[in-house]
């Protein structure tokens, strides 16, 4: 089927590995530092960005031929802002505790380089379905890094996952102490750097 052609599959899969927005393009790392002290808000943030990227791509792709070139950035910002507002309200209604943890960072999705980059570089030049796949792929690629960083930060910084204690008390009795540095933004930057290093050393080959 044309919907799942080789080209469309490549559009979807590439951001998950060889063209990951954080590991390769080094975009959107600010929120990766801010919301990954625990795993749950990291997952929610990743899903929020994925949904917004996918649907903003579809909307802009659908109306791309009617947007005057001189105001295209303004139109893109309006579309993203509307979707961010909807997602923010849904989070406040159904996951208020996570919404409080994410604080202002949901609103700052509007300025996320990944979103604006995909709208400008892909959605403005491609049809809605490939644009949707591109948005999903880039959003999941971004979410993957947030989940990895959030997992290690919460596990070693708090001894928990999803707020539940996973390190047995016997380990603490033996002398283990949670690493407080893991809860600090600086450690998130170090972990992102380690993920980028591992990816480029073992998986990514520059063209």
Backbone as CSV, one residue per row, in Angstrom:
resi,resn,N_x,N_y,N_z,CA_x,CA_y,CA_z,C_x,C_y,C_z
1,UNK,0.832,-1.201,0.000,0.000,0.000,0.000,0.863,1.246,0.000
2,UNK,0.387,2.282,-0.678,1.153,3.522,-0.768,1.332,4.180,0.602
3,UNK,0.314,3.963,1.479,0.399,4.567,2.813,1.602,4.054,3.590
4,UNK,1.998,2.812,3.316,3.105,2.208,4.031,4.231,1.838,3.064
5,UNK,4.491,2.724,2.134,5.557,2.511,1.162,6.913,2.581,1.865
6,UNK,7.930,2.147,1.157,9.281,2.153,1.710,9.711,3.560,2.112
7,UNK,9.343,4.543,1.288,9.703,5.930,1.587,9.020,6.417,2.864
8,UNK,7.728,6.082,3.022,7.003,6.496,4.224,7.552,5.812,5.474
9,UNK,7.921,4.540,5.337,8.519,3.831,6.471,9.833,4.491,6.886
10,UNK,10.606,4.917,5.907,11.878,5.580,6.195,11.646,6.908,6.910
11,UNK,10.617,7.639,6.485,10.270,8.909,7.126,9.944,8.696,8.601
12,UNK,9.258,7.584,8.898,8.854,7.288,10.273,10.013,6.753,11.118
13,UNK,10.813,5.855,10.544,11.841,5.155,11.314,13.103,5.985,11.510
14,UNK,13.472,6.785,10.520,14.729,7.537,10.574,14.896,8.384,11.834
15,UNK,13.879,9.119,12.293,14.063,9.929,13.509,14.255,9.107,14.779
16,UNK,13.918,7.823,14.716,14.086,6.979,15.893,15.530,6.543,16.068
17,UNK,16.346,6.695,15.026,17.732,6.247,15.127,18.704,7.166,14.414
18,UNK,18.782,7.024,13.089,19.838,7.694,12.337,19.666,9.204,12.248
19,UNK,18.463,9.709,12.457,18.235,11.148,12.363,17.458,11.643,13.586
20,UNK,17.783,11.066,14.745,17.089,11.423,15.981,17.266,12.906,16.286
21,UNK,16.167,13.616,16.612,16.263,15.071,16.801,17.177,15.494,17.944
22,UNK,17.329,14.663,18.973,18.218,15.011,20.081,19.615,14.453,19.859
23,UNK,19.719,13.161,19.530,21.031,12.514,19.427,21.844,12.978,18.223
24,UNK,21.175,13.282,17.126,21.892,13.644,15.904,21.813,15.142,15.623
25,UNK,20.580,15.696,15.706,20.408,17.113,15.400,20.620,18.010,16.614
26,UNK,20.672,17.418,17.807,20.852,18.132,19.075,19.829,19.262,19.210
27,UNK,18.561,18.908,19.020,17.465,19.863,19.173,16.615,19.479,20.380
28,UNK,15.992,20.461,20.997,15.036,20.200,22.063,15.624,19.672,23.352
29,UNK,16.902,19.931,23.607,17.511,19.364,24.811,17.152,20.141,26.077
30,UNK,16.660,21.365,25.940,16.307,22.151,27.135,15.248,21.441,27.970
31,UNK,14.181,20.977,27.327,13.140,20.271,28.063,13.628,18.909,28.527
32,UNK,14.601,18.334,27.810,15.165,17.060,28.243,15.862,17.212,29.591
33,UNK,16.405,18.390,29.848,17.062,18.659,31.125,16.045,18.987,32.205
34,UNK,14.933,19.592,31.820,14.001,20.157,32.797,12.980,19.162,33.329
35,UNK,12.527,18.205,32.523,11.379,17.378,32.926,11.732,15.915,33.138
36,UNK,13.020,15.581,33.219,13.409,14.177,33.296,13.900,13.754,34.674
37,UNK,13.630,14.540,35.710,14.059,14.121,37.045,13.256,12.911,37.511
38,UNK,12.057,12.710,36.923,11.252,11.527,37.185,10.737,10.972,35.870
39,UNK,10.419,9.681,35.872,10.053,8.995,34.634,8.664,9.391,34.136
40,UNK,7.701,9.535,35.035,6.320,9.805,34.620,6.180,11.117,33.854
41,UNK,6.680,12.258,34.384,6.571,13.495,33.597,7.369,13.444,32.304
42,UNK,8.463,12.681,32.275,9.245,12.541,31.041,8.413,11.856,29.963
43,UNK,7.682,10.797,30.338,6.837,10.078,29.384,5.704,10.975,28.892
44,UNK,5.057,11.682,29.821,3.936,12.555,29.446,4.412,13.678,28.517
45,UNK,5.567,14.248,28.834,6.115,15.316,27.991,6.424,14.778,26.596
46,UNK,7.009,13.582,26.530,7.323,12.977,25.240,6.083,12.718,24.407
47,UNK,5.024,12.218,25.055,3.772,11.959,24.346,3.120,13.262,23.891
48,UNK,3.186,14.291,24.741,2.599,15.584,24.380,3.278,16.161,23.143
49,UNK,4.601,16.113,23.121,5.344,16.640,21.966,5.043,15.812,20.717
50,UNK,4.921,14.490,20.884,4.614,13.615,19.747,3.263,13.966,19.137
51,UNK,2.242,14.118,19.982,0.897,14.444,19.499,0.876,15.795,18.808
52,UNK,1.509,16.782,19.441,1.498,18.133,18.882,2.281,18.193,17.569
53,UNK,3.424,17.526,17.522,4.229,17.523,16.293,3.479,16.854,15.149
54,UNK,2.845,15.723,15.440,2.131,14.987,14.393,0.975,15.800,13.822
55,UNK,0.129,16.364,14.690,-1.066,17.048,14.202,-0.756,18.441,13.645
56,UNK,0.257,19.104,14.178,0.637,20.393,13.590,1.223,20.172,12.197
57,UNK,1.977,19.075,12.023,2.490,18.731,10.702,1.350,18.510,9.709
58,UNK,0.332,17.763,10.136,-0.808,17.464,9.255,-1.547,18.746,8.873
59,UNK,-1.798,19.597,9.855,-2.548,20.837,9.597,-1.788,21.744,8.636
60,UNK,-0.506,21.956,8.922,0.295,22.846,8.066,0.450,22.255,6.670
61,UNK,0.633,20.938,6.586,0.760,20.303,5.278,-0.523,20.456,4.468
62,UNK,-1.672,20.369,5.152,-2.972,20.457,4.468,-3.239,21.842,3.898
63,UNK,-2.714,22.883,4.567,-3.005,24.254,4.122,-1.764,24.947,3.551
64,UNK,-0.702,24.186,3.302,0.570,24.786,2.906,0.477,25.610,1.628
65,UNK,-0.380,25.191,0.709,-0.486,25.890,-0.571,-1.293,27.177,-0.485
66,UNK,-1.953,27.385,0.646,-2.758,28.595,0.813,-2.105,29.607,1.761
67,UNK,-0.962,29.239,2.351,-0.284,30.128,3.304,0.641,31.084,2.547
68,UNK,0.440,32.390,2.660,1.385,33.336,2.042,2.777,33.152,2.648
69,UNK,3.763,33.141,1.812,5.122,32.844,2.268,5.599,33.799,3.351
70,UNK,5.200,35.069,3.263,5.720,36.068,4.202,5.177,35.901,5.623
71,UNK,4.081,35.155,5.791,3.523,34.982,7.138,3.485,33.505,7.552
72,UNK,4.253,32.660,6.869,4.172,31.224,7.140,4.603,30.883,8.570
73,UNK,5.632,31.568,9.096,6.100,31.299,10.460,5.022,31.664,11.476
74,UNK,4.324,32.779,11.230,3.246,33.205,12.132,2.128,32.178,12.140
75,UNK,1.764,31.684,10.964,0.715,30.675,10.870,1.135,29.400,11.601
76,UNK,2.375,28.984,11.428,2.884,27.794,12.106,2.819,27.962,13.624
77,UNK,3.208,29.117,14.108,3.168,29.385,15.549,1.739,29.357,16.088
78,UNK,0.803,29.910,15.334,-0.599,29.919,15.767,-1.135,28.489,15.865
79,UNK,-0.824,27.659,14.876,-1.282,26.267,14.890,-0.692,25.524,16.078
80,UNK,0.606,25.663,16.290,1.263,24.979,17.412,0.721,25.484,18.744
81,UNK,0.551,26.789,18.869,0.042,27.370,20.121,-1.349,26.846,20.444
82,UNK,-2.200,26.714,19.425,-3.557,26.196,19.643,-3.516,24.755,20.135
83,UNK,-2.666,23.928,19.518,-2.552,22.533,19.929,-1.946,22.408,21.326
84,UNK,-0.950,23.232,21.630,-0.339,23.209,22.965,-1.366,23.579,24.028
85,UNK,-2.195,24.571,23.732,-3.241,24.982,24.678,-4.217,23.845,24.941
86,UNK,-4.618,23.133,23.886,-5.539,22.004,24.034,-4.908,20.907,24.897
87,UNK,-3.656,20.549,24.593,-2.958,19.506,25.354,-2.801,19.913,26.805
88,UNK,-2.455,21.179,27.041,-2.287,21.681,28.409,-3.577,21.563,29.205
89,UNK,-4.702,21.914,28.591,-5.986,21.831,29.278,-6.387,20.388,29.551
90,UNK,-6.087,19.489,28.615,-6.388,18.066,28.816,-5.576,17.516,29.987
91,UNK,-4.296,17.891,30.059,-3.456,17.444,31.168,-3.982,17.958,32.504
92,UNK,-4.392,19.223,32.543,-4.921,19.787,33.786,-6.213,19.087,34.209
93,UNK,-6.990,18.630,33.230,-8.266,17.990,33.534,-8.108,16.534,33.966
94,UNK,-7.168,15.813,33.335,-7.087,14.368,33.569,-5.795,13.909,34.248
95,UNK,-4.766,14.749,34.296,-3.502,14.368,34.958,-2.916,15.608,35.623
96,UNK,-3.666,16.119,36.588,-3.295,17.413,37.176,-1.942,17.365,37.873
97,UNK,-1.646,16.255,38.566,-0.376,16.166,39.280,0.813,16.239,38.325
98,UNK,0.677,15.571,37.172,1.750,15.622,36.161,1.822,17.013,35.552
99,UNK,0.667,17.638,35.348,0.632,18.993,34.804,1.387,19.968,35.705
100,UNK,1.230,19.790,37.013,1.943,20.648,37.969,3.442,20.387,37.901
101,UNK,3.836,19.118,37.762,5.253,18.775,37.666,5.886,19.369,36.410
102,UNK,5.138,19.327,35.313,5.667,19.865,34.056,5.688,21.388,34.056
103,UNK,4.824,21.984,34.864,4.817,23.440,35.065,4.737,24.175,33.725
104,UNK,5.644,25.140,33.539,5.610,25.989,32.343,6.141,25.293,31.102
105,UNK,6.727,24.095,31.270,7.420,23.472,30.147,6.463,22.962,29.073
106,UNK,5.199,22.707,29.438,4.214,22.350,28.411,3.992,23.544,27.484
107,UNK,3.833,24.719,28.059,3.660,25.929,27.255,4.854,26.217,26.376
108,UNK,6.041,25.861,26.865,7.261,26.129,26.098,7.442,25.181,24.917
109,UNK,6.538,24.192,24.790,6.578,23.346,23.591,6.429,24.203,22.337
110,UNK,5.733,25.331,22.487,5.533,26.235,21.350,6.856,26.641,20.725
111,UNK,7.883,26.803,21.553,9.188,27.259,21.051,10.148,26.103,20.797
112,UNK,9.668,24.864,20.896,10.538,23.711,20.698,11.075,23.691,19.266
113,UNK,12.384,23.604,19.148,13.034,23.643,17.838,12.600,22.484,16.943
114,UNK,12.285,21.341,17.562,11.892,20.172,16.778,10.610,20.459,16.009
115,UNK,9.606,21.018,16.707,8.330,21.311,16.056,8.486,22.265,14.896
116,UNK,9.101,23.407,15.168,9.231,24.417,14.124,10.113,23.922,12.985
117,UNK,11.113,23.122,13.327,11.993,22.585,12.295,11.268,21.637,11.360
118,UNK,10.413,20.766,11.924,9.683,19.818,11.087,8.623,20.518,10.244
119,UNK,7.981,21.531,10.803,6.980,22.270,10.039,7.620,22.950,8.837
120,UNK,8.748,23.579,9.082,9.407,24.350,8.033,10.109,23.444,7.018
121,UNK,10.767,22.395,7.515,11.592,21.564,6.632,10.823,20.438,5.962
122,UNK,9.704,19.996,6.573,9.010,18.826,6.006,7.552,19.111,5.645
123,UNK,6.766,19.573,6.630,5.333,19.735,6.396,5.018,20.732,5.293
124,UNK,5.841,21.773,5.154,5.599,22.783,4.130,5.887,22.271,2.720
125,UNK,6.494,21.078,2.620,6.883,20.575,1.302,6.355,19.186,0.992
126,UNK,5.543,18.618,1.912,5.063,17.254,1.713,3.572,17.140,2.011
127,UNK,2.987,16.037,1.580,1.571,15.795,1.776,1.271,15.433,3.237
128,UNK,-0.011,15.476,3.641,-0.376,15.257,5.047,0.064,13.923,5.635
129,UNK,-0.099,12.801,4.912,0.235,11.508,5.500,1.731,11.360,5.801
130,UNK,2.632,11.642,4.845,4.053,11.596,5.190,4.402,12.597,6.300
131,UNK,3.737,13.747,6.318,3.984,14.741,7.365,3.562,14.209,8.729
132,UNK,2.440,13.478,8.756,1.982,12.857,9.999,3.005,11.841,10.500
133,UNK,3.501,10.991,9.602,4.504,9.994,9.979,5.790,10.656,10.452
134,UNK,6.167,11.738,9.785,7.362,12.474,10.189,7.197,13.047,11.601
135,UNK,6.009,13.585,11.867,5.753,14.140,13.197,5.769,13.077,14.279
136,UNK,5.119,11.924,13.998,5.108,10.823,14.957,6.531,10.315,15.201
137,UNK,7.292,10.127,14.127,8.652,9.618,14.255,9.548,10.532,15.051
138,UNK,9.510,11.828,14.747,10.358,12.780,15.471,9.912,12.926,16.924
139,UNK,8.586,12.891,17.147,8.097,12.975,18.524,8.515,11.776,19.349
140,UNK,8.406,10.579,18.778,8.809,9.369,19.499,10.320,9.316,19.691
141,UNK,11.070,9.815,18.711,12.524,9.877,18.862,12.923,10.779,20.009
142,UNK,12.217,11.897,20.137,12.431,12.827,21.250,12.015,12.179,22.569
143,UNK,10.845,11.511,22.570,10.339,10.875,23.787,11.268,9.765,24.261
144,UNK,11.861,9.037,23.325,12.761,7.944,23.676,13.915,8.435,24.550
145,UNK,14.506,9.562,24.174,15.631,10.095,24.949,15.165,10.567,26.317
146,UNK,14.010,11.234,26.374,13.480,11.675,27.661,13.234,10.497,28.594
147,UNK,12.710,9.393,28.049,12.421,8.219,28.869,13.718,7.583,29.383
148,UNK,14.724,7.484,28.521,16.012,6.913,28.944,16.621,7.743,30.063
149,UNK,16.674,9.051,29.856,17.271,9.942,30.863,16.436,9.938,32.143
150,UNK,15.108,10.002,32.009,14.236,9.995,33.173,14.345,8.710,33.967
151,UNK,14.508,7.592,33.280,14.649,6.291,33.943,15.868,6.271,34.860
152,UNK,17.018,6.647,34.325,18.245,6.588,35.119,18.276,7.654,36.214
153,UNK,17.733,8.833,35.929,17.726,9.894,36.942,16.854,9.522,38.136
154,UNK,15.662,8.985,37.861,14.785,8.629,38.981,15.302,7.397,39.719
155,UNK,15.808,6.408,38.974,16.275,5.175,39.601,17.450,5.422,40.543
156,UNK,18.459,6.120,40.033,19.659,6.317,40.846,19.584,7.552,41.747
157,UNK,18.708,8.492,41.407,18.584,9.690,42.227,17.607,9.554,43.371
158,UNK,16.547,8.718,43.165,15.509,8.573,44.187,15.290,7.124,44.622
159,UNK,15.805,6.184,43.833,15.587,4.781,44.150,14.188,4.307,43.808
160,UNK,13.502,5.065,42.935,12.123,4.732,42.582,11.951,4.732,41.066
161,UNK,10.813,4.198,40.612,10.354,4.309,39.229,8.852,4.529,39.287
162,UNK,8.366,5.560,38.636,6.952,5.946,38.707,6.529,6.206,40.157
163,UNK,7.508,6.643,40.980,7.201,6.945,42.374,7.188,5.748,43.292
164,UNK,7.396,4.556,42.739,7.389,3.327,43.541,8.817,2.886,43.821
165,UNK,9.103,2.543,45.066,10.449,2.120,45.453,10.801,0.800,44.781
166,UNK,11.943,0.770,44.091,12.374,-0.449,43.394,13.697,-0.986,43.931
167,UNK,14.444,-0.156,44.636,15.689,-0.624,45.240,15.366,-1.151,46.640
168,UNK,15.635,-2.425,46.906,15.274,-3.022,48.197,15.942,-2.321,49.378
169,UNK,15.280,-2.354,50.526,15.821,-1.747,51.731,17.139,-2.387,52.139
170,UNK,17.291,-3.674,51.812,18.527,-4.372,52.168,19.743,-3.751,51.487
171,UNK,19.527,-3.192,50.277,20.631,-2.530,49.565,21.050,-1.267,50.312
172,UNK,20.053,-0.516,50.814,20.372,0.675,51.595,21.039,0.288,52.911
173,UNK,20.583,-0.800,53.525,21.173,-1.269,54.781,22.630,-1.664,54.589
174,UNK,22.958,-2.082,53.353,24.338,-2.483,53.056,25.250,-1.284,52.804
175,UNK,24.653,-0.075,52.784,25.465,1.125,52.630,25.189,1.939,51.384
176,UNK,24.265,1.481,50.527,23.951,2.231,49.306,23.225,3.537,49.642
177,UNK,23.586,4.599,48.945,22.952,5.910,49.136,22.521,6.439,47.776
178,UNK,21.299,6.987,47.701,20.835,7.587,46.446,21.762,8.717,46.032
179,UNK,22.004,8.808,44.726,22.885,9.846,44.189,22.080,11.129,43.983
180,UNK,22.224,12.082,44.892,21.476,13.330,44.814,21.772,14.140,43.566
181,UNK,22.953,13.933,42.990,23.302,14.684,41.777,22.381,14.336,40.615
182,UNK,21.816,13.119,40.636,20.937,12.695,39.549,19.675,13.556,39.451
183,UNK,19.290,14.181,40.533,18.088,15.013,40.525,18.369,16.430,40.037
184,UNK,19.622,16.748,39.779,20.004,18.094,39.342,20.058,18.170,37.813
185,UNK,19.678,19.332,37.236,19.693,19.482,35.771,21.048,19.192,35.135
186,UNK,22.127,19.487,35.844,23.465,19.256,35.281,23.668,17.779,34.952
187,UNK,23.117,16.896,35.792,23.273,15.463,35.548,22.477,15.030,34.334
188,UNK,21.351,15.699,34.090,20.577,15.392,32.888,21.399,15.699,31.644
189,UNK,22.125,16.807,31.667,22.975,17.180,30.538,24.064,16.133,30.315
190,UNK,24.647,15.649,31.412,25.688,14.622,31.313,25.119,13.333,30.730
191,UNK,23.917,12.937,31.189,23.298,11.712,30.685,22.945,11.831,29.203
192,UNK,22.420,12.995,28.801,22.134,13.217,27.380,23.421,13.110,26.575
193,UNK,24.501,13.676,27.097,25.796,13.578,26.428,26.260,12.136,26.301
194,UNK,26.034,11.327,27.344,26.422,9.913,27.302,25.603,9.150,26.265
195,UNK,24.298,9.455,26.191,23.435,8.802,25.210,23.895,9.149,23.791
196,UNK,24.208,10.423,23.572,24.693,10.854,22.253,26.011,10.161,21.915
197,UNK,26.894,10.056,22.906,28.204,9.409,22.688,28.031,7.946,22.299
198,UNK,27.191,7.213,23.055,26.964,5.797,22.772,26.348,5.622,21.380
199,UNK,25.380,6.472,21.068,24.711,6.365,19.763,25.675,6.612,18.616
200,UNK,26.468,7.649,18.751,27.394,7.987,17.648,28.548,6.996,17.569
201,UNK,28.917,6.389,18.691,30.030,5.445,18.687,29.640,4.102,18.082
202,UNK,28.396,3.678,18.292,28.009,2.321,17.915,26.976,2.222,16.792
203,UNK,26.194,3.292,16.582,25.093,3.163,15.636,25.140,4.169,14.483
204,UNK,25.576,5.393,14.785,25.472,6.458,13.790,26.765,6.620,13.016
205,UNK,26.631,6.605,11.714,27.780,6.842,10.838,27.466,8.037,9.962
206,UNK,28.284,9.070,10.066,28.053,10.280,9.276,28.243,9.984,7.803
207,UNK,27.386,10.588,7.005,27.456,10.376,5.569,28.674,11.080,5.004
